[in-house]
Amino acid sequence: MIRTGCTYKEAFKHLNMSTLIYEHLAPITFRIGFLNHPFEGASAFFVSWIRQHFKSIESVELSLPIEGALLQLQPLAAIPRRWLFVQAANGWVAYFDNCVRGPDPASTIGYMTEQLGCRGVIATSIPHNPPGNTGINRGIYGAVQFELFSPHKMEFLNYERTVSVAYDTKWRFDANGAVQSFEDLAKYQNRRIVDRFTTEMLKNYCHALGIRVDSSDFYQNRAILVSSNDPLPDGHLQFSLTEVQQQMGRLGQRTDAAARARL
C-alpha cells in the first residue's frame, strides 16, 4: 500500500517514476511539449492559429523564472483556456497548458511541427497513485512516455518514435516507429514492465536531443501566456492547483464533499 501524506518522489521511487520538474506544481508538470523552433515564430504562429478557434484571445509576455510562469496557468480546467510557451536553450520552446489532469500537448505539437517544419517532443512522467491508494475518490494512473514528432507525415500521423510504459488496467510497454541512436534497447527486455522505460531513461532521451527537461536553467525567463475568456461549457468548472492536488491524493488528506463533487 502506498503511504499517503508523502511526496510523489517518496511514494513512487520503487516504480522509477517521478515528475520531470517541480513536483510541487504537478499536474502542470506531468507532461511537457517541446518545439525545435525559434521562440518568436512558434508563439506567434500559435496565437494566430488559436484565434481561429476562440472568440477572445489575449497574449502577454512574461519575464519570470519558469516556476513563476507556470503558476500563471491557474485556474486549471478540463478544457484548456490558458497556454504557455517558454523560451528554452538549444533552440527549443517548451509548451504547457492548464488542463486539470496535466497538459495535453499532442494535437498542438503534432500540428505545429508539420506547419513550422520542425521536430517536436512530448515528455510525460506521471507517478502512479490510483484511487485505492489515495483515500479519496480520484487518483492518477502512472505513465512514462517519450514521443518524437517529425516535420513530415510518417506511418502514423507525424510520430517519428514513441516509447512508453503506462497503466491501463495493467502495466503495458509499447515502442513504435524508428529506433533512435540514443535508446537503451537492452532495458526494454527487463522482466518488470515498469523497469523497461523509466523517468531517468526519459530524461536521458531528452538530454540526447538537447532538452535538459529536468533543469530549471534550461528554461529561460521569457514566456508568452495566451488565454481565452470564452466561457466553459455548462458543468465545467475551474480549480486552483491546490484543489486539484488534493483530489489526486498529492496532499495525503481528504477534501471536503463540495470539492470532491466539483472535480
Sequence and secondary structure as in RCSB ss.txt:
>XXXX:A:sequence
MIRTGCTYKEAFKHLNMSTLIYEHLAPITFRIGFLNHPFEGASAFFVSWIRQHFKSIESVELSLPIEGALLQLQP
LAAIPRRWLFVQAANGWVAYFDNCVRGPDPASTIGYMTEQLGCRGVIATSIPHNPPGNTGINRGIYGAVQFELFS
PHKMEFLNYERTVSVAYDTKWRFDANGAVQSFEDLAKYQNRRIVDRFTTEMLKNYCHALGIRVDSSDFYQNRAIL
VSSNDPLPDGHLQFSLTEVQQQMGRLGQRTDAAARARL
>XXXX:A:secstr
   SSS HHHHTGGGT   SS GGGTTTTSEEEEE S HHHHHHHHHHHHTTT S  EEEEE   HHHHHHTT S
EESS  EEEEEEESTT EEEEE BTTS   HHHHHHHHHHHT  EEEEEEE  B HHHHSSS  B  EEEEEEE 
SS  SSTTEEEEEEEEESSSEEEEEEE   TT  GGGGG SSGGGTS HHHHHHHHHHTT  TT GGGEEEEEEE
EE      TT  EE HHHHHHHTTTTSS   HHHHHH 
